[in-house]
Amino acid sequence: MRITLSMAGFVKQVTSVILKADILLFVLDARAPDETRNSRVERIIADNGKGLIFVINKSDLVDRKSLTEISRLLSPCVFISASEKRGIGLLRERILIEASRQKVKRGDILVGVLGYPNVGKSSLINVLSTRNAAPASNVAGTTRSVRTIRSRGGITLIDTPGVIPSDDKDEAKLASIGSVDFTKVKDPEAVFFELLAAHPGIIERFYGVDV
């Protein structure tokens, strides 16, 4: 299910989480870091003086050169694979560093987890909390409400629904990053050909055919 809010509703929900949290984790898909960013959310975080960590999930699916390029653009960032449980220790360390910079008392760190649908927020929370505390699925929109989950090391996580602002109408982008179920796309053929144009040769390489 795709969760779409009006821009006002989107800003209200995101801002409420940002105001509660000491540190924000913005989860991005390593395969599409630019497409899964949201500059408006980043500005709200900065305007409220909160710590921000870019968490680059699914980093096991891209090459080292791509990861190096991402690290040059985003700081601070931590590369993880929630499915492979890689990079989680480094992320905990980064959270503690940011908590110290924000002068947050250890044992009382509130961390908000933000991001587009299907970037792996719930999977990350389950790994950090070492239990299946958040519903995880490869179907966009599984998390439906804001909830708090206690993690190890005095960290409390705020799980949030993956929300798409109503002014984001780029169906090709949303379909390519899995933020909208492809069966719900209004014009799947147009999106398909747009994705082909953006990634020439991908079908041929995958299936070993000439198109």
VOBA-1610 file (N, C-alpha, C; in pm, whole numbers, padded with zeros to 5 digits, always signed):
BEGIN
Met+00085-00120+00000Met+00000+00000+00000Met+00088+00124+00000Arg+00057+00217-00086Arg+00130+00343-00093Arg+00070+00442+00005Ile+00153+00506+00086Ile+00107+00606+00181Ile+00145+00742+00128Thr+00045+00822+00093Thr+00070+00955+00038Thr-00002+01058+00123Leu+00069+01162+00163Leu+00009+01269+00241Leu+00018+01399+00162Ser-00074+01490+00190Ser-00060+01626+00137Ser+00071+01683+00189Met+00123+01784+00121Met+00249+01841+00167Met+00239+01891+00310Ala+00125+01952+00345Ala+00107+02001+00482Ala+00107+01885+00581Gly+00037+01777+00546Gly+00033+01661+00634Gly+00167+01593+00645Phe+00239+01587+00532Phe+00372+01529+00530Phe+00466+01605+00622Val+00468+01737+00609Val+00555+01820+00691Val+00519+01808+00839Lys+00389+01804+00869Lys+00345+01793+01008Lys+00391+01663+01071Gln+00374+01551+00999Gln+00413+01422+01056Gln+00565+01414+01075Val+00638+01453+00972Val+00784+01447+00980Val+00836+01539+01090Thr+00782+01662+01097Thr+00828+01758+01197Thr+00802+01708+01338Ser+00689+01640+01361Ser+00659+01591+01495Ser+00762+01489+01540Val+00808+01405+01449Val+00912+01306+01483Val+01045+01376+01506Ile+01078+01472+01420Ile+01205+01544+01434Ile+01212+01617+01568Leu+01102+01679+01610Leu+01102+01752+01736Leu+01118+01660+01856Lys+01066+01538+01848Lys+01077+01443+01958Lys+01218+01385+01969Ala+01280+01360+01855Ala+01406+01287+01852Ala+01526+01375+01884Asp+01630+01311+01936Asp+01759+01378+01955Asp+01842+01368+01827Ile+01831+01253+01760Ile+01909+01224+01640Ile+01815+01162+01537Leu+01836+01195+01410Leu+01757+01138+01303Leu+01843+01051+01214Leu+01794+00932+01185Leu+01855+00846+01085Leu+01772+00859+00958Phe+01834+00907+00851Phe+01763+00915+00723Phe+01812+00798+00639Val+01724+00699+00619Val+01762+00577+00550Val+01748+00596+00400Leu+01856+00569+00327Leu+01858+00580+00182Leu+01889+00445+00120Asp+01845+00425-00002Asp+01877+00304-00077Asp+02009+00326-00149Ala+02108+00241-00123Ala+02240+00259-00182Ala+02236+00257-00334Arg+02136+00193-00392Arg+02125+00186-00537Arg+02070+00315-00597Ala+02004+00395-00512Ala+01943+00520-00561Ala+01945+00624-00451Pro+02064+00666-00407Pro+02071+00760-00293Pro+02007+00895-00322Asp+02027+00949-00443Asp+01967+01079-00476Asp+01815+01071-00479Glu+01763+00963-00538Glu+01619+00947-00551Glu+01549+00925-00418Thr+01620+00875-00318Thr+01557+00848-00188Thr+01588+00956-00083Arg+01652+01065-00126Arg+01672+01179-00035Arg+01548+01269-00039Asn+01539+01356+00060Asn+01432+01457+00061Asn+01490+01583+00121Ser+01519+01681+00036Ser+01587+01803+00081Ser+01504+01880+00182Arg+01371+01874+00169Arg+01287+01948+00263Arg+01300+01890+00405Val+01299+01758+00414Val+01315+01694+00545Val+01452+01729+00603Glu+01555+01727+00520Glu+01689+01760+00567Glu+01695+01903+00620Arg+01624+01996+00554Arg+01622+02134+00601Arg+01550+02146+00736Ile+01440+02073+00752Ile+01367+02077+00880Ile+01456+02026+00993Ile+01531+01919+00966Ile+01623+01866+01067Ile+01728+01970+01103Ala+01788+02033+01001Ala+01892+02133+01025Ala+01836+02254+01098Asp+01716+02299+01058Asp+01656+02417+01120Asp+01625+02396+01268Asn+01603+02270+01307Asn+01573+02239+01446Asn+01697+02195+01524Gly+01813+02203+01460Gly+01938+02175+01528Gly+01955+02032+01575Lys+01893+01938+01504Lys+01903+01797+01543Lys+02015+01727+01466Gly+02072+01624+01528Gly+02176+01547+01462Gly+02118+01461+01351Leu+02189+01453+01239Leu+02143+01376+01123Leu+02251+01280+01078Ile+02212+01154+01061Ile+02302+01051+01008Ile+02234+00990+00885Phe+02303+00993+00772Phe+02252+00924+00654Phe+02290+00777+00665Val+02189+00691+00662Val+02213+00547+00671Val+02191+00488+00532Ile+02298+00442+00470Ile+02291+00393+00333Ile+02268+00242+00338Asn+02142+00202+00326Asn+02106+00061+00336Asn+02122-00009+00200Lys+02126-00142+00204Lys+02140-00226+00084Lys+02274-00200+00016Ser+02375-00164+00095Ser+02506-00132+00039Ser+02576-00255-00018Asp+02526-00374+00016Asp+02583-00496-00039Asp+02544-00515-00186Leu+02453-00432-00235Leu+02403-00448-00371Leu+02469-00354-00471Val+02565-00273-00425Val+02634-00181-00517Val+02784-00199-00503Asp+02859-00149-00602Asp+03004-00167-00600Asp+03072-00063-00512Arg+03198-00090-00483Arg+03276-00003-00393Arg+03291+00138-00448Lys+03305+00150-00581Lys+03320+00283-00641Lys+03198+00369-00613Ser+03080+00310-00624Ser+02956+00384-00597Ser+02950+00427-00452Leu+02992+00340-00361Leu+02991+00374-00219Leu+03087+00489-00189Thr+03202+00488-00256Thr+03299+00596-00238Thr+03239+00729-00282Glu+03169+00729-00395Glu+03107+00852-00445Glu+03000+00903-00349Ile+02923+00810-00292Ile+02819+00849-00196Ile+02882+00913-00073Ser+02991+00854-00024Ser+03055+00905+00097Ser+03110+01045+00079Arg+03143+01082-00045Arg+03193+01217-00073Arg+03081+01321-00068Leu+02958+01276-00092Leu+02845+01368-00100Leu+02767+01379+00030Leu+02766+01274+00110Leu+02682+01270+00229Leu+02767+01252+00355Ser+02748+01340+00451Ser+02823+01330+00575Ser+02739+01383+00691Pro+02741+01311+00803Pro+02801+01179+00819Pro+02711+01072+00760Cys+02773+00966+00708Cys+02694+00855+00656Cys+02755+00723+00703Val+02670+00623+00714Val+02712+00489+00753Val+02653+00392+00652Phe+02737+00304+00599Phe+02691+00204+00504Phe+02652+00077+00578Ile+02532+00028+00550Ile+02486-00094+00617Ile+02415-00184+00516Ser+02394-00306+00559Ser+02302-00398+00493Ser+02220-00461+00603Ala+02096-00415+00618Ala+02011-00468+00725Ala+01985-00617+00704Ser+01970-00659+00579Ser+01942-00800+00553Ser+02061-00889+00586Glu+02183-00837+00565Glu+02304-00912+00595Glu+02361-00880+00734Lys+02298-00785+00803Lys+02340-00741+00936Lys+02484-00690+00935Arg+02516-00612+00833Arg+02650-00553+00822Arg+02644-00404+00856Gly+02748-00355+00921Gly+02760-00213+00950Gly+02680-00165+01069Ile+02614-00256+01140Ile+02528-00214+01250Ile+02610-00163+01368Gly+02724-00227+01394Gly+02811-00180+01502Gly+02862-00039+01475Leu+02901-00013+01351Leu+02948+00121+01312Leu+02836+00224+01328Leu+02714+00184+01296Leu+02601+00277+01309Leu+02576+00309+01457Arg+02584+00210+01543Arg+02568+00236+01688Arg+02674+00335+01736Glu+02798+00314+01691Glu+02906+00405+01731Glu+02878+00547+01683Arg+02829+00559+01561Arg+02799+00692+01506Arg+02686+00759+01582Ile+02587+00681+01624Ile+02477+00736+01703Ile+02531+00791+01835Leu+02621+00718+01899Leu+02677+00763+02026Leu+02762+00888+02007Ile+02835+00896+01895Ile+02915+01016+01866Ile+02823+01137+01848Glu+02715+01120+01771Glu+02622+01231+01749Glu+02551+01269+01879Ala+02520+01170+01962Ala+02455+01198+02090Ala+02547+01282+02178Ser+02676+01252+02176Ser+02773+01330+02253Ser+02780+01473+02200Arg+02779+01488+02068Arg+02783+01622+02008Arg+02658+01702+02043Gln+02544+01632+02055Gln+02418+01698+02089Gln+02400+01712+02240Lys+02501+01664+02315Lys+02498+01668+02462Lys+02376+01594+02518Val+02347+01479+02456Val+02238+01394+02503Val+02295+01293+02602Lys+02229+01278+02713Lys+02275+01188+02818Lys+02270+01044+02771Arg+02379+00970+02794Arg+02382+00829+02756Arg+02274+00753+02831Gly+02212+00660+02762Gly+02104+00584+02823Gly+01968+00645+02799Asp+01968+00762+02736Asp+01841+00833+02714Asp+01839+00895+02575Ile+01884+00818+02474Ile+01897+00869+02338Ile+01775+00828+02257Leu+01705+00928+02204Leu+01586+00904+02124Leu+01621+00926+01977Val+01605+00822+01897Val+01649+00824+01757Val+01530+00803+01664Gly+01502+00901+01579Gly+01395+00890+01481Gly+01448+00829+01352Val+01370+00740+01292Val+01410+00674+01168Val+01316+00718+01056Leu+01373+00787+00956Leu+01294+00844+00848Leu+01337+00787+00713Gly+01249+00798+00615Gly+01286+00756+00480Gly+01164+00720+00397Tyr+01187+00708+00268Tyr+01081+00668+00176Tyr+01035+00525+00207Pro+00915+00487+00159Pro+00873+00348+00175Pro+00972+00251+00110Asn+00993+00139+00176Asn+01068+00026+00121Asn+01219+00050+00109Val+01274+00145+00185Val+01419+00160+00187Val+01483+00073+00296Gly+01399+00013+00382Gly+01451-00078+00483Gly+01452-00024+00624Lys+01365+00072+00654Lys+01362+00130+00789Lys+01327+00025+00895Ser+01221-00050+00871Ser+01177-00148+00970Ser+01280-00260+00987Ser+01342-00303+00878Ser+01446-00406+00887Ser+01564-00355+00969Leu+01600-00229+00951Leu+01707-00169+01029Leu+01671-00167+01177Ile+01549-00126+01208Ile+01506-00121+01348Ile+01509-00258+01411Asn+01468-00360+01337Asn+01469-00496+01391Asn+01611-00542+01422Val+01706-00504+01338Val+01846-00542+01362Val+01901-00465+01482Leu+01872-00335+01490Leu+01921-00255+01602Leu+01861-00299+01735Ser+01735-00340+01732Ser+01668-00380+01856Ser+01686-00529+01886Thr+01750-00602+01792Thr+01776-00746+01803Thr+01648-00828+01824Arg+01538-00778+01773Arg+01413-00854+01777Arg+01322-00799+01667Asn+01222-00878+01630Asn+01130-00837+01525Asn+01024-00744+01583Ala+01068-00624+01618Ala+00978-00529+01683Ala+00897-00448+01584Ala+00946-00438+01460Ala+00878-00357+01358Ala+00842-00447+01241Pro+00721-00435+01188Pro+00682-00518+01074Pro+00764-00484+00951Ala+00824-00585+00891Ala+00908-00563+00773Ala+00853-00644+00657Ser+00859-00585+00537Ser+00807-00652+00419Ser+00869-00586+00297Asn+00871-00660+00185Asn+00918-00597+00061Asn+00805-00525-00011Val+00689-00515+00054Val+00577-00438+00001Val+00577-00300+00065Ala+00578-00196-00016Ala+00583-00060+00037Ala+00460-00030+00121Gly+00481+00038+00235Gly+00369+00083+00316Gly+00330-00011+00428Thr+00420-00104+00467Thr+00386-00200+00573Thr+00370-00132+00708Thr+00460-00039+00740Thr+00448+00035+00866Thr+00341+00142+00849Arg+00241+00143+00939Arg+00127+00233+00923Arg+00120+00342+01029Ser+00202+00334+01135Ser+00192+00433+01242Ser+00327+00455+01307Val+00338+00566+01380Val+00460+00596+01454Val+00462+00513+01582Arg+00575+00452+01612Arg+00587+00373+01735Arg+00728+00385+01791Thr+00744+00368+01921Thr+00876+00372+01984Thr+00917+00230+02022Ile+01046+00200+02001Ile+01099+00066+02024Ile+01231+00079+02098Arg+01243+00009+02208Arg+01364+00014+02289Arg+01473-00071+02226Ser+01592-00015+02213Ser+01706-00088+02160Ser+01811-00105+02269Arg+01920-00172+02235Arg+02028-00189+02332Arg+02107-00059+02347Gly+02180-00048+02456Gly+02269+00065+02477Gly+02200+00195+02509Gly+02078+00186+02564Gly+02009+00309+02603Gly+01956+00389+02487Ile+01931+00322+02375Ile+01879+00389+02256Ile+01733+00350+02236Thr+01647+00449+02220Thr+01507+00425+02187Thr+01481+00475+02045Leu+01422+00389+01963Leu+01400+00419+01823Leu+01255+00460+01798Ile+01235+00557+01711Ile+01101+00596+01667Ile+01085+00546+01524Asp+01001+00443+01507Asp+00972+00390+01374Asp+00860+00473+01313Thr+00874+00508+01187Thr+00774+00593+01120Thr+00731+00530+00989Pro+00609+00557+00945Pro+00569+00509+00812Pro+00653+00575+00703Gly+00679+00499+00597Gly+00742+00560+00481Gly+00638+00645+00411Val+00659+00776+00407Val+00556+00866+00356Val+00605+00936+00231Ile+00516+00945+00134Ile+00545+01014+00009Ile+00465+01144+00006Pro+00530+01260-00005Pro+00454+01385-00015Pro+00374+01387-00144Ser+00257+01449-00138Ser+00166+01445-00253Ser+00223+01513-00376Asp+00324+01599-00361Asp+00378+01667-00479Asp+00486+01584-00549Asp+00518+01466-00493Asp+00614+01377-00559Asp+00536+01285-00653Lys+00529+01322-00779Lys+00448+01250-00876Lys+00532+01175-00979Asp+00661+01158-00950Asp+00749+01089-01043Asp+00732+00938-01026Glu+00636+00882-01101Glu+00606+00740-01086Glu+00723+00650-01124Ala+00802+00690-01222Ala+00917+00609-01261Ala+01016+00598-01146Lys+01041+00712-01081Lys+01133+00709-00967Lys+01078+00624-00855Leu+00950+00647-00820Leu+00890+00575-00708Leu+00884+00424-00735Ala+00857+00387-00860Ala+00852+00245-00894Ala+00992+00184-00890Ser+01092+00260-00938Ser+01228+00207-00945Ser+01287+00183-00807Ile+01250+00263-00708Ile+01302+00246-00573Ile+01210+00162-00486Gly+01098+00114-00543Gly+01008+00027-00468Gly+00919+00098-00370Ser+00908+00231-00382Ser+00825+00306-00288Ser+00677+00296-00321Val+00647+00248-00439Val+00509+00221-00477Val+00506+00085-00544Asp+00409+00004-00507Asp+00391-00128-00568Asp+00367-00109-00718Phe+00444-00181-00801Phe+00433-00160-00946Phe+00292-00190-00997Thr+00219-00277-00927Thr+00081-00308-00969Thr-00012-00190-00947Lys+00033-00089-00868Lys-00051+00028-00841Lys-00014+00147-00930Val+00087+00130-01015Val+00129+00239-01103Val+00020+00266-01207Lys-00011+00393-01229Lys-00122+00429-01319Lys-00092+00394-01464Asp+00033+00417-01507Asp+00069+00391-01646Asp+00196+00307-01648Pro+00185+00175-01620Pro+00304+00091-01607Pro+00389+00083-01732Glu+00327+00089-01851Glu+00405+00080-01974Glu+00496+00202-01989Ala+00442+00320-01961Ala+00522+00442-01971Ala+00638+00439-01871Val+00610+00392-01750Val+00715+00382-01648Val+00820+00281-01692Phe+00776+00168-01745Phe+00869+00064-01790Phe+00966+00118-01895Phe+00914+00188-01995Phe+01001+00239-02101Phe+01090+00353-02050Glu+01041+00428-01954Glu+01125+00533-01895Glu+01242+00471-01818Leu+01213+00362-01746Leu+01319+00293-01673Leu+01420+00229-01769Leu+01370+00175-01880Leu+01460+00119-01981Leu+01554+00226-02036Ala+01498+00344-02064Ala+01579+00453-02118Ala+01684+00499-02017Ala+01648+00498-01890Ala+01739+00542-01786Ala+01848+00438-01757His+01819+00310-01787His+01915+00203-01759His+01933+00117-01884Pro+01997+00172-01987Pro+02011+00099-02114Pro+02090-00030-02097Gly+02039-00136-02160Gly+02110-00263-02158Gly+02079-00352-02040Ile+02001-00303-01942Ile+01979-00381-01821Ile+01899-00509-01848Ile+01798-00500-01935Ile+01718-00618-01969Ile+01803-00720-02044Glu+01882-00669-02142Glu+01967-00758-02220Glu+02067-00833-02132Arg+02130-00761-02038Arg+02229-00824-01950Arg+02164-00925-01857Phe+02048-00889-01802Phe+01983-00977-01704Phe+01937-01107-01769Tyr+01875-01095-01888Tyr+01819-01215-01952Tyr+01910-01276-02058Gly+02021-01205-02088Gly+02112-01257-02188Gly+02053-01261-02327Val+01979-01156-02362Val+01913-01150-02491Val+01942-01015-02559Asp+01908-01007-02686Asp+01914-00881-02760Asp+01773-00827-02772Val+01755-00695-02743Val+01622-00633-02751Val+01624-00529-02862
//
